[in-house]
């Protein structure tokens, strides 16, 4: 579906997923460090409630793919998530569609994460 909006993506019928696009300068912060942050800000073994909420890492190069897969394997082997499998997918990056403006810089706008915002969307 070309240029889907949030309502279309969250319907679960488009094949699209919610994602955060991170642009970084590897001279300042390496890809490996961005992965460390990713693994530490959410539970990658928590089953997604909806298909469009699947935990995923999108890679742009073969080196990023290898690094992401290695980091996922290390997280799984660490035992941090006990016997729960890490379900994060490692996928090639494809076209990225920017969400509506009210989704941009959400934390800065309202001081809450999506999970804590609750009634903000009602």
C-alpha positions as CSV (number, residue, x, y, z in Angstrom):
1,X,0.0,0.0,0.0
2,X,1.6,3.3,-1.0
3,X,2.0,5.9,1.8
4,X,-0.2,4.3,4.5
5,X,-1.4,6.3,7.4
6,X,-1.4,5.2,11.1
7,X,-5.0,4.0,11.0
8,X,-4.3,1.8,7.9
9,X,-1.1,0.4,9.4
10,X,-2.8,-0.3,12.8
11,X,-5.6,-2.1,11.1
12,X,-3.1,-5.0,10.5
13,X,-4.3,-5.4,6.9
14,X,-1.5,-3.5,5.0
15,X,1.5,-5.7,5.7
16,X,3.3,-2.6,7.1
17,X,4.7,-2.3,10.6
18,X,5.3,0.6,12.9
19,X,9.0,1.5,13.0
20,X,11.3,4.2,14.2
21,X,13.9,5.3,11.7
22,X,17.2,6.2,13.4
23,X,19.8,8.2,11.5
24,X,23.2,8.2,13.2
25,X,26.7,9.3,12.5
26,X,29.0,6.3,12.9
27,X,31.9,8.6,13.8
28,X,29.9,9.6,16.9
29,X,28.0,6.5,17.8
30,X,28.5,3.1,16.2
31,X,25.9,0.7,14.9
32,X,26.7,-1.7,17.7
33,X,26.0,0.9,20.3
34,X,22.6,1.7,18.7
35,X,21.8,-2.0,19.0
36,X,22.7,-2.1,22.6
37,X,20.3,0.8,23.3
38,X,17.6,-1.0,21.2
39,X,18.0,-4.3,23.3
40,X,17.8,-2.3,26.5
41,X,14.8,-0.1,25.9
42,X,12.2,-2.9,25.3
43,X,11.5,-6.6,25.9
44,X,12.5,-8.3,22.7
45,X,11.0,-11.6,24.0
46,X,7.5,-10.1,24.6
47,X,5.1,-11.4,22.0
48,X,3.6,-8.7,19.8
49,X,0.0,-7.9,20.5
50,X,-0.6,-7.1,16.9
51,X,1.4,-8.1,13.7
52,X,2.2,-4.4,13.0
53,X,3.9,-4.1,16.4
54,X,6.5,-6.8,15.8
55,X,10.0,-6.1,17.2
56,X,12.4,-5.8,14.3
57,X,15.7,-4.4,13.2
58,X,16.0,-3.2,9.6
59,X,19.4,-3.3,8.1
60,X,20.9,-1.4,5.2
61,X,24.1,-3.4,4.6
62,X,25.3,-7.0,4.9
63,X,27.6,-5.8,7.7
64,X,24.7,-4.4,9.6
65,X,22.8,-7.6,9.1
66,X,25.6,-9.7,10.5
67,X,26.1,-7.3,13.4
68,X,22.3,-7.3,14.2
69,X,22.1,-11.1,14.0
70,X,25.1,-11.5,16.2
71,X,23.7,-9.1,18.8
72,X,20.4,-10.9,18.8
73,X,22.2,-14.3,19.3
74,X,24.2,-12.8,22.2
75,X,21.0,-11.5,23.8
76,X,19.3,-14.8,23.5
77,X,22.3,-16.7,24.9
78,X,22.6,-14.3,27.8
79,X,19.7,-15.9,29.6
80,X,18.3,-12.4,30.3
81,X,14.9,-13.5,29.1
82,X,15.0,-16.8,30.8
83,X,13.4,-19.4,28.5
84,X,11.5,-17.0,26.3
85,X,12.8,-16.7,22.8
86,X,13.9,-13.4,21.4
87,X,11.4,-12.8,18.7
88,X,13.0,-9.7,17.1
89,X,13.2,-10.1,13.3
90,X,16.2,-8.9,11.4
91,X,14.9,-7.7,8.0
92,X,16.3,-5.7,5.0
93,X,15.3,-2.1,5.1
94,X,12.8,-1.1,2.4
95,X,10.8,2.0,1.8
96,X,10.1,4.0,4.9
97,X,6.9,6.0,5.2
98,X,6.9,8.9,7.6
99,X,4.1,8.9,10.1
100,X,1.7,11.8,10.6
101,X,3.1,15.0,12.2
102,X,1.5,14.3,15.6
103,X,3.6,11.1,15.9
104,X,6.9,13.0,15.3
105,X,9.0,13.8,18.4
106,X,6.1,12.5,20.5
107,X,8.0,12.4,23.8
108,X,9.2,16.0,23.4
109,X,5.7,17.1,22.5
110,X,3.8,15.6,25.5
111,X,6.5,14.2,27.8
112,X,5.1,10.7,27.7
113,X,5.9,7.6,25.8
114,X,3.2,6.0,23.7
115,X,2.4,3.4,26.3
116,X,2.0,6.0,29.0
117,X,0.0,8.4,26.8
118,X,-3.2,6.3,26.8
119,X,-5.9,8.9,26.7
120,X,-3.9,11.2,24.5
121,X,-5.2,9.3,21.5
122,X,-8.8,8.9,22.7
